[in-house]
């Protein structure tokens, strides 16, 4: 028997299978992956620093651009933290509109991910059907905000605008059509033996390891962890909404995919509830707020990829200090464990199974006050 030498294979930071820059160093012993390391920070945009010089309305807009897909998750987390500091009351209808947009964002995010999975697997029909259904979510986001991406409908103290009868009629029609199209997409995925064979048993993450690493969102729920901020620590209108939290016990890439598909059904259920129960009383668009009390607050929301945490320390006219911990940062640490024992062909599947967003996963800087030095943390 010939001993195969260990080989280090760079995966990224710019790679056909990675749409965003991220560097992975994969060590192979023959065909088997025996070690994995990665570096963060190839797309650092200084948002946490820049926002400290922005007025409050501009800060909200900037933070909505942390991620093009999770724009609502960031504006809601920041907006609610600001509202806590200033003891602002948000009307029930505005809260429902916020939750409605957040669930459209979840649907849009999961269908985008599903389409990319189909395209990268050579399953173009899945790509076309999932993105065809996704168009209706974007149409609805455009209706409530005026934009299909970076839809900044959240305002400090409320929302961008009320939903009139014409909007409600449009939203109900779009929601029905999206539900019909998603049914075909769901059945197409669940009946496809090729995808099941390719994803099952790949990227295993046990429930014990998921707890140890502190993963969040569908990555955690795919390993059997029953956790969801919307239910466990309700915000916006979620306390008054009826929905289930889908979980799977497989702990593999297939389980994480199924969790997302089941979550879309729950999001469709939530959005239907909101449109049926939306108060008729009109609300005024929230006016810009340019000053704040001094204080600090934090808020966590359930983004499509998992828990999104914002910490805000406010000045009078601008933020004094701000930090965001998006869900990908929490999930990244589990990737080496998920890859070990697999093969090189599993790398893009396992990485994509957590639905990573490297653009909103900057890095961690440790500041040593005693030596007045800084250093990056290597995970």
ABEGO torsion letter per residue (X at the ends): XBBBBBBBBBBOABBAABABBBBBBBBBBEABBABBBBBBGAABAGAAAAAAABBAAAAAAAAAAABAAAAAAAAAAAAAAAAAAAGBBBBAAAAAAAAAAAAAAAAAAAAAAAAAAAAAAGBAAAAAAAAAAAAAAAAAAAAAAGBABGBBABBBGEBABBBBAAAAAAAAAAAAAAAAAAAAAAAAAAABAAAAAAABGBGBBBAAAAAAAGBBEAAAAAAGBBBBAAAABBBEAAAABBBBBBBBAAGBAAAAAAAAAAAAAAAAAAAAAAAAABBABBBBBBBBBABBBBEBBBBBBBBAAEBBBBBBBBBAABBABBBBBBAAAAAAAAAAAAABGBBAAAAAAAAAAAGBBAAABBEBBBBBAAAGBBBBBBX
